[in-house]
Every structure is written in structure tokens, then in C-alpha cells.
Amino acid sequence: MWVRSTMAYRLSFAMTTFGNFAATFFDFVAIMLMFSRVDALGGWSLPEVAFLYGLSATSFGLADLLIGSMERLGRRVRDGTLDALLVRPVPVLAQVAADQFALRRLGRVTQGLLVLGWAVSGLDVVWTLPKLLLMPVIVASGCGIFCAVFVAGAAFQFLAQDASEVQNAFTYGGTTLLQYPPSVFAKELVRGVTFLLPLAFVNWLPAAYVLGRPYPLGLPRWVAFVSPLVAVGACALAGLAWRAGLRSYRSAGS
């Protein structure tokens, strides 16, 4: 329904999609401006940082497209409109994710893919079969991890109700964090996004294998291949948090 309503005004859809593309592209422009003054950032070259950026932006863009509407759950909890979703014969999670589905978010995905393609063309990497096969796995796993963060953040809003900005700190803030190499951050922060909130498995760890760089925190080489398992585990935990939050919902009383 939301896609049909969007495509009813094709020019407006094209303009908003381009606006989404341009707004996110300025994030990469900021990185390019940094490299106009330095040759390396934390020991990483521009194509390598662009590789991190492209993986993070594409993975997050797909998650934002599929399930980004979860951040509006707090408003539904506050005004009681979540009750209407509870009586429909469709999972509440699917309904909230589809609420006001914004096809214009394809602009973010497109921008991430373009930067990723540009980065790959400029990397001095020997592309073996394992590295080639790992690329789509990295993007899919990263999307799954970000989806888990969206769902867990929405589950928290059952309790906090007005905590969308807290959720955004881990979703939008998380993808911004991953656009820069781990060597520029304190080890405590790197440990946190590796062992507590596993955002490092979106791109830092698998990218270290592809680029032949040292792994953050001295982790073993095989961790580059466990991103799918981390994504499945994160989604399972987020699902449990969602069910717990939904069971605690008591309506607004209106």
C-alpha cells in the first residue's frame, strides 16, 4: 500500500530519493575532505576507508529500508494506536516494520553501493575466491545485525516510550562509527562494539580479512567468517527482547 501510494507521484518519489542519496553522500564528502589534508587516517588509505564506508552504508541502508520504521514504535505506544495492530491477524513486528514504508531510502543503499564499487576499484587487493564469496555475505550479515539493533531498540521503547533518539544513537550512530577504521578509536570502545553490541562484525572484522590488515584487538583470523552466526544470534536475542516488550505492553487506556 505504501509503495503504491509513493509511486502515484513518481516525480516526487524521484526527488525525495535523490535527496536521500545526496544527504547521505555528504557523509562521504566529509571523509574525502579529511583526506585532502592527510594521506592516511589511522594508517588506512582513502580506498580502504571508503571500503569500510561502503559496507557499512549499504548494510545499514538495507536494514533501514526493510525495518527502519521500528523507530516510530514509541509514538504508537504513547498514543495507544498500537492496539489496532494487536487485533489484526498479522504479526505486530511485520506491521510496525511496514508502517509508512519509505521506498526513498533506496537512495542511501544506492549511495553506499556506489562508494563500495569505487573503493573496490581502487584497492590493491588480490581477489581470491573466498574474498569474492565473502562480499555478499558481509552485506547480508551486516543488514541482519542492524535489523537486530532496530528491533532491540524498538523493544526498549515499550519501557521508555520516548526513546527513539536513544535507539538512533545505536543505529545511525553505529553506522557512522563503522565508517572509520577501528584504529582511530579507543580500545575500550572497540571492545564494546565487538563483544557487547557486535557492530564490529558488520565490516571491521571481515574487512580486515579482505584487506589483509591486522585484526582489531588481536582477534584470530577465523572471526572474519562468523558474521552470519553473529547476525543470527543477534536477531534471536532481539526477537526475545521484542516478545518480552510486547508482553509488557498494557495500552494507553484511551
C-alpha positions as CSV (number, residue, x, y, z in Angstrom):
1,M,0.0,0.0,0.0
2,W,2.8,2.4,0.9
3,V,4.7,1.6,-2.2
4,R,1.7,2.2,-4.4
5,S,1.0,5.5,-2.7
6,T,4.6,6.5,-3.2
7,M,4.6,5.6,-6.9
8,A,1.4,7.5,-7.5
9,Y,3.6,10.6,-7.6
10,R,6.7,9.4,-9.5
11,L,8.4,12.8,-9.8
12,S,8.1,13.4,-6.1
13,F,9.5,9.9,-5.5
14,A,12.4,10.6,-7.7
15,M,13.2,13.9,-6.0
16,T,12.9,12.5,-2.5
17,T,15.1,9.5,-3.4
18,F,17.7,11.8,-4.9
19,G,17.5,14.0,-1.7
20,N,18.1,10.9,0.4
21,F,21.1,10.0,-1.8
22,A,22.6,13.5,-1.7
23,A,22.1,13.9,2.1
24,T,24.0,10.6,2.8
25,F,26.6,11.4,0.2
26,F,27.7,14.4,2.3
27,D,28.9,11.9,4.9
28,F,31.5,10.6,2.4
29,V,32.3,14.1,1.3
30,A,33.4,14.8,4.8
31,I,35.8,11.8,4.7
32,M,37.2,13.0,1.3
33,L,37.8,16.4,2.8
34,M,39.8,14.8,5.6
35,F,42.0,13.0,3.1
36,S,42.6,16.3,1.2
37,R,44.8,17.2,4.2
38,V,46.2,13.8,5.2
39,D,47.4,10.7,3.3
40,A,46.1,8.2,5.8
41,L,43.6,8.0,8.7
42,G,44.7,5.8,11.5
43,G,47.0,4.1,9.0
44,W,44.2,3.4,6.5
45,S,44.2,4.9,2.9
46,L,41.2,6.6,1.3
47,P,40.1,3.5,-0.7
48,E,40.3,1.3,2.4
49,V,38.2,3.8,4.5
50,A,35.8,4.0,1.5
51,F,35.6,0.2,1.6
52,L,34.5,0.4,5.3
53,Y,32.1,3.2,4.5
54,G,30.5,1.3,1.5
55,L,30.0,-1.9,3.5
56,S,28.5,0.0,6.5
57,A,26.3,2.3,4.4
58,T,25.0,-0.5,2.2
59,S,24.2,-2.8,5.1
60,F,22.6,-0.1,7.2
61,G,20.7,1.2,4.1
62,L,19.1,-2.2,3.5
63,A,18.2,-2.6,7.2
64,D,16.7,1.0,7.3
65,L,14.7,0.2,4.1
66,L,13.3,-3.0,5.5
67,I,12.7,-2.2,9.1
68,G,13.6,1.4,9.8
69,S,10.1,2.3,10.7
70,M,10.6,0.5,14.0
71,E,11.9,3.8,15.5
72,R,8.3,5.1,15.4
73,L,7.0,2.5,17.9
74,G,7.3,4.8,20.9
75,R,4.8,7.2,19.4
76,R,2.3,4.3,18.9
77,V,2.8,3.2,22.5
78,R,2.2,6.7,23.8
79,D,-1.0,7.4,21.8
80,G,-2.4,3.9,22.1
81,T,-2.6,3.2,18.3
82,L,-0.6,0.1,18.8
83,D,-3.8,-1.5,20.0
84,A,-5.1,-1.5,16.4
85,L,-2.2,-3.7,15.3
86,L,-2.7,-6.2,18.1
87,V,-6.2,-7.3,16.8
88,R,-5.1,-7.9,13.2
89,P,-4.1,-11.5,12.1
90,V,-0.6,-10.4,11.1
91,P,2.5,-10.3,13.4
92,V,2.9,-7.0,15.1
93,L,6.6,-6.8,14.2
94,A,5.8,-7.1,10.5
95,Q,3.1,-4.4,10.8
96,V,5.3,-1.9,12.6
97,A,8.2,-2.6,10.1
98,A,5.8,-1.9,7.2
99,D,4.3,1.2,8.7
100,Q,5.0,4.2,6.4
101,F,7.4,2.1,4.3
102,A,9.7,4.6,2.7
103,L,10.9,3.5,-0.7
104,R,13.0,6.7,-1.0
105,R,15.5,5.0,1.4
106,L,16.8,3.2,-1.7
107,G,18.9,6.4,-2.2
108,R,21.0,5.5,0.8
109,V,21.5,2.0,-0.5
110,T,22.5,3.2,-3.9
111,Q,24.9,5.7,-2.5
112,G,26.6,3.0,-0.4
113,L,26.9,0.7,-3.3
114,L,28.5,3.3,-5.5
115,V,31.1,4.2,-2.8
116,L,31.7,0.5,-2.3
117,G,32.2,-0.1,-6.1
118,W,34.6,2.9,-6.3
119,A,36.6,1.6,-3.3
120,V,36.9,-1.9,-4.7
121,S,38.2,-0.5,-8.0
122,G,40.9,1.4,-6.1
123,L,42.1,-1.2,-3.7
124,D,45.4,-3.0,-4.1
125,V,43.9,-6.4,-3.2
126,V,44.3,-9.8,-4.7
127,W,40.7,-11.0,-5.1
128,T,40.7,-14.7,-4.3
129,L,37.5,-16.9,-4.5
130,P,37.0,-16.8,-0.6
131,K,37.2,-13.0,-0.6
132,L,34.7,-12.7,-3.6
133,L,32.3,-15.1,-1.9
134,L,32.6,-13.2,1.4
135,M,31.5,-9.8,0.0
136,P,27.7,-10.5,-0.3
137,V,27.9,-12.4,3.0
138,I,29.3,-9.3,4.7
139,V,26.5,-7.1,3.4
140,A,23.7,-9.6,4.2
141,S,25.2,-10.2,7.7
142,G,25.6,-6.5,8.4
143,C,22.0,-5.9,7.4
144,G,20.9,-8.7,9.8
145,I,22.9,-7.2,12.6
146,F,21.5,-3.7,12.1
147,C,17.9,-5.2,11.8
148,A,18.5,-6.8,15.3
149,V,19.6,-3.4,16.7
150,F,16.4,-1.8,15.2
151,V,14.2,-4.4,16.8
152,A,16.0,-4.4,20.2
153,G,15.7,-0.6,20.2
154,A,12.0,-0.8,19.5
155,A,11.6,-3.3,22.3
156,F,13.2,-0.8,24.7
157,Q,10.6,1.7,23.7
158,F,7.9,-0.4,25.2
159,L,9.5,0.6,28.5
160,A,10.9,4.1,27.8
161,Q,8.2,5.1,25.3
162,D,10.0,8.2,24.3
163,A,13.4,6.8,23.5
164,S,13.7,7.0,19.7
165,E,16.8,9.1,19.9
166,V,18.4,6.5,22.2
167,Q,17.7,4.0,19.5
168,N,19.1,6.3,16.8
169,A,22.3,6.5,18.8
170,F,23.0,2.8,18.2
171,T,21.6,2.6,14.6
172,Y,22.5,5.8,12.8
173,G,25.3,6.4,15.3
174,G,26.5,2.8,14.8
175,T,26.8,3.1,11.1
176,T,28.7,6.4,11.4
177,L,31.1,4.8,13.8
178,L,31.8,1.9,11.4
179,Q,32.6,4.3,8.5
180,Y,36.0,5.0,10.1
181,P,38.8,2.5,10.9
182,P,38.9,0.9,14.3
183,S,42.5,2.2,14.8
184,V,41.2,5.8,15.4
185,F,39.1,4.7,18.4
186,A,40.0,3.8,22.0
187,K,40.3,0.1,22.7
188,E,37.5,0.2,25.2
189,L,35.1,1.4,22.5
190,V,36.3,-1.3,20.1
191,R,35.8,-3.9,22.7
192,G,32.3,-2.6,23.4
193,V,31.2,-2.8,19.7
194,T,32.8,-6.3,19.4
195,F,31.7,-8.2,22.5
196,L,28.7,-6.3,23.8
197,L,27.0,-4.7,20.7
198,P,28.5,-6.7,17.9
199,L,28.7,-3.9,15.3
200,A,32.4,-4.8,14.5
201,F,31.1,-7.9,12.7
202,V,29.3,-5.6,10.2
203,N,32.5,-4.5,8.5
204,W,35.6,-4.1,10.7
205,L,36.4,-7.8,11.2
206,P,35.5,-9.2,7.7
207,A,37.1,-6.1,6.0
208,A,40.4,-6.8,7.9
209,Y,40.5,-10.2,6.2
210,V,39.7,-8.8,2.7
211,L,42.2,-6.0,3.0
212,G,44.9,-8.1,4.7
213,R,45.1,-5.8,7.7
214,P,45.7,-6.6,11.4
215,Y,42.5,-7.6,13.2
216,P,41.2,-5.3,16.0
217,L,42.1,-6.4,19.5
218,G,44.4,-9.1,18.0
219,L,41.5,-11.5,17.3
220,P,42.1,-14.7,15.3
221,R,41.6,-14.7,11.6
222,W,38.5,-17.0,11.7
223,V,36.4,-14.3,13.3
224,A,36.0,-12.7,9.8
225,F,33.8,-15.6,8.8
226,V,31.4,-15.7,11.8
227,S,29.4,-12.6,10.9
228,P,26.4,-14.7,9.7
229,L,26.4,-16.6,13.0
230,V,26.6,-13.3,14.9
231,A,23.7,-11.9,12.8
232,V,21.5,-14.9,13.5
233,G,22.4,-14.8,17.3
234,A,21.7,-11.0,17.4
235,C,18.4,-11.4,15.6
236,A,17.4,-14.3,18.0
237,L,18.2,-12.1,21.1
238,A,16.4,-9.1,19.6
239,G,13.3,-11.3,18.9
240,L,13.3,-12.4,22.5
241,A,13.5,-8.8,23.7
242,W,10.7,-7.9,21.3
243,R,8.4,-10.6,22.7
244,A,9.2,-9.6,26.2
245,G,8.4,-5.9,25.4
246,L,5.2,-6.8,23.6
247,R,4.0,-8.9,26.6
248,S,4.7,-6.0,28.9
249,Y,2.5,-3.6,26.8
250,R,-0.6,-2.5,28.7
251,S,-2.2,0.0,26.3
252,A,-2.6,3.7,26.8
253,G,-6.0,3.3,28.4
254,S,-7.7,5.5,25.8
